[in-house]
Amino acid sequence: MTTNESYDVITAVLQQVQKQDVNIKINPTISNSVNFLDITINNTNGQLTASIYHKPTADPYYLPYKSDRPHSIHRNIPYTALVRAACLCSNLHDFHRERLRIHVSLLLNNYRPHFISNHFQRFFQGNTTFSHSIFNNSIIPSTGVNHNNVLVYEANRQDIEQIRISQYNLKIQKEQMRRMLLYGSKEQTDEEEIINDRQLSDPSVHILDDHYTDCTKSVIMEPQHTINGSPLNFVEIFNHNYEQAKLFRSITTHIESTILYQTSKDMLARLHRITTIAKHIDPTTPFGGINMIFLGDFVQYPPVLDRPLYSNILSPTDTLANTLNTINQTHRQRNIT
């Protein structure tokens, strides 16, 4: 609704409408921007512009369905998304930004790039005038519509592929660090899986690096390294100096005791496997020879490694029968090795 009436006149009309139904709550406000359903309307120097509204609390890259069927069954999703963007966006800049958002959303939902390009092309072929005006107003100059179309698409695809490669490298490097902590061996980190090089150069990775720095400060005993006067965090040291990795591996192989509280049989079995592999000890040695200190109600745990946990408690007079005695229930929580 557009009107040239004053604010007082509009308010009086809205109050009259509100009296007709007590369930209608109208709160009139004055602003240069308003969000209604899935559209945003802005008043810029007297010019009304419209674009698609995305709720800040919603998933930024969701699709309007969730199904396990093949993507070919939902082949109209890319086409209808572009039609919706063309209907709601009043200028080319907002449409171009929404088109990029649709492209990324489809990629993150495992749509193939070739599948996306075919249905995007189907939209622009059916709207030649619309497509011509879009590409002529894009930031990439070109004399031909088709040539410009290819340039714009390839540039966007290259950026998206670079993001996916960076995410893949980050995932592999996190897996390498996890294996390094578990096995204490560089040979089992599968470094050849990384695309391009091994260095962490993506700025988005440094956020994750800072997250890991605090949890490794107590392990790294050497002072902070510097290269050309710039301090390096743990991951950067690992990339530039393999001696740091050797130091970390030597520290983890000399762990003498571990404290556990309220764990399960399955996790104890996994811990036994990790410790025996990390310390290169025969699997028949319980927990790789590490002194395990259990805190809490140890009776609930079944025997692990063919021997019950209660057989090696601090008090040699304790037995399973005594432990299960309800009279001594207040003394069930104790330390055992």
N, C-alpha and C positions, 0 to 999 in steps of 0.2 A: 504494500500500500504506500503510495506517495501522495502527499498533500502539501498545500501552501498555507494551511491554517496555522494559527499560533499554537503554542504549547498548551495554553489554558483551554482552548477549544478542544484540542485532541484529548486532553485529560478528562474533560467533562464527558466526551463521547465514550471513552473507555470505561469510566465509572458507571455510566448508564448501562453499558453492555454487561458489566460485572454484576449488577443488581438483578439481572434476569436469571442468573444461575449462580447459586452460592458456591458451587464447586469450581467456578472459574476464578483464578487468582491472577490478576494483571498488575504488574509493577512497572510502570512506564519509566524509562531512563533515556537520557540523551547521551549519545556517543558517536564517534566517527566510524566505529566498527561494531558489527553485531553478528553473532553466530546463531543460526537457526537450522536445526537438524544437521544436515551434512554440507551446509553452504555457509560461507563467510562473505558478508557484504561490507564494503568499505566506502567511505565518502572521502575522496581525495580532491580537495579544491573544487567541490561541487560536482565532481564526476564519480558516479557510482560504478564500482568494480566488484565482480563476484569471483570467488574461487572455492575450491573444495576445502571443507573444514575437517581437520583431523583432531580428535580429542587427545589431549596430552597423556591421559591415563590409559589410553587404548594401545594395543599392540601395534607398533608402527608399520609392520609389514605383514599383516594378516590378509587372508583371502576370504571371500564371502561364503566359503564352504569348507568342510572337513570330511574327506573321504579317502578310502584306500584304493579307489578305482584308478585306472590309468589316466594320465593327464589328457589323453586324446578324447576321453568322454566329456571333459570340460573344456573343449577347445574354444568355446565362445567367451571364456573368461577374459583373455587379453583384449578381444575385440570390443566386448561390452564395456570394459573398463575405460578404453579410449573414448568410446561414445559418451559415456558418463562424464569424463573429463572435458570433452568438447562442449557438452551442453551446459556445464556449470561454470567453466572458466571463461571470463569475458575478455581476456587478453592472451596473447601468445606466450608471454613469459610464464604465466601461471600454468598454462597448458603444458609447456615444455618441461617445467619442474614436476608436474604431476605425471607426465609420461616417464620421466626418469624414475620416479618413485614406483610406478607400476612395473617397470622393467626389473628393478632391484627386487621387488616383492616376489615376482615370478621366479627369478633366479634362486632366491633364498628358499623357495618352496619346491626346488628341484625340477623346475621346468627347463627343458633344453634350450640353449640359445637359438638354435635353428628353428625350433618350434615357435618361439616368441617372435623371431624376425618374420616368419611367414605370415602370422596373423596380424602383426603390425603393418606389414606391407598390404595385406588385404584391406585394412582400414583406410590407408592412404590412397590406395587405388580406387576405392569407392568414393573418396572425397578429394578429387583432384584439385579443385579450387582451394579447399582448406589446406591441403598438403602443400600446394605451391606457395601460399602466403606464409605458412609456417617456416619453410626452409629458406625462403628469401629474406626473412627477418631473423634468422638465426645468427649466431656470432661467427660462423664460418662462412666467409664470402665465397660465392661460386656463381658461374654464369649459367649453369644448367641445373634444372631441378633434380634430375636423377643423380647427377654427379654429387650434388650437395647432399642428397639423401644418403648416399653411401658414406660420405665423409662424416656426417653427424652420427650415423649408427656405429661406424667402426670406432670412432673416438669414445663413445659411451661404452661400447663392448670392451675396449682395451682397459678402460679404467676399472670396470667391474671385474674383469679377469685378474687384474693386478691385485685387487682387494682379496679375491678368493685365494690367490697364490700366497699372499701375506698371511691370511688366516690359516692356510694349510701348513706353512712353515712354522707358524707359532704353535700350532698343535703338535707338530713333530718335535719341536724343541722342548715343549713341556713334557712330552713323553720321554725324551732323552734325559731330562733332569730327574724325572721320576725313577727311571731305570738306574740312573747313576746313584740315587739315594738307596735303592733297594739292593742292587747287585754289587755296587762298588767297583764296576769294571767299565771302561770306555769301549771295550770290544763289543758289548751287547747293546749299544745305543742306536745302531742302524742309522748312522749319519748320512748314508748315501740316499736316504729317502727325501732329503730336503731339496726343494727346487732352487735352482740358481746357486747362491752361495750360502754359507752357514752363519754369516754375520747378522746380528740383530740391528737392522738399520731403520726399521719402520717405527716412526714416533709413537704409534699406538701400542707398540710392544713395551715401551719404557714404562707405561703405567703398570703393566704386569710385573716388570722387573722390580719396581719399587715395592710391590707387594711381597716379593720373595726376599727382599734384602733383609728385613727385620728378622725373619725366621732363620737366617743363616749367619747372623752376626756372632752368635754364641759358638758356632762351629768353626768359622774361619779365624784362626789365631794370628795370622800375619796382619800387619797394619794395612790400611787401605792403599791400593796401588794407584799410581797416576801415570798417565801418558801425555807428554807435552803439557804438563801442568794441570791437566783436567782429571778430576777424580772419577773413578769407575766403580760401578756397583758390582754385585756378585756375578751376574750373568755376563757382563762385559769382560770381567776378569777371566771368566771361564772361556770366553771366545778368544782372548788374546794370549792367554798363558795357561798351557796345559799342566804346568807345575802346580798351579792352584788346585786343579782337579785331583792330582796325585795326593796333595796334602789332605784334601777333603776325604779321599778314599782311605788314606791311612788312619785318619781319625775315626771313621765309622767302623773300621775293622778292629779297633781296640776298645769297643764298648764293653764294659765289665758287668753292668747291671741295668735292669729295666724295671720300672714300676708300672703295674697295670691295675686298673680298678674296674670291676664289674664287666668282664669280657665274656665271650661265648666260646664254645668248643670249636666252632668253625674258624673263628678269628685266631684262636690259639694255634690251630693247625697251620693256618696261613703264616702266622708269625714264626712258627718253627721252621717252615720252609724258607722264609726270607732270611732269617738269621743264619741258618746253616749254609745257604748259598753265599751270603755276604762275607762270612768268615771262612769259607772254603773248608768246611768241616764235614765229616761223614754224617749223612742224614740220621743215623741211629743215635747220635748225640743230641739229647734234648735241648732245643733252642740254641744250638750251636755252642753250647758251653757257657752261655750268658746266664748270670744269676737273675732269675725272674722273681720279683717281689710282687705278690698279689695282695691287693687291699680289698676287703669287702667279704661278702658271703660266698665263700668258695665251695660250699657243699652243693650248690645248685649245678655245678659244672660236672658233667660226666667224665670218666677217665679219658685222658688224651695221651697219645704216644704209648699206648699199652700199659700205662701205669696211672693210678689215681693221683690227683693233685694233693689230696689230704695225707698222702704217705710220707711227705717230706716237710711237715710243718715244724715250726720252731720248737714246740713242746713235743718231745719224743713219746710222751705217754698218751697223746691224743690218738684216738682211733675213729673209724667211721661211726661206730655205735655211740661213742661218747659225743661225737660232733652232732649227731642227730638227736641227742637227748634234749628235750624241750626245757629241762631245768637250766641247762647251760645256754639257752637261746640268747641271753643278753651278752654272752661272751663269744658269739659266733664270728663277730667281725674282728679279724686279727691279721697279722702279717705272716706270710709263709714264704719259703724259698724253695 
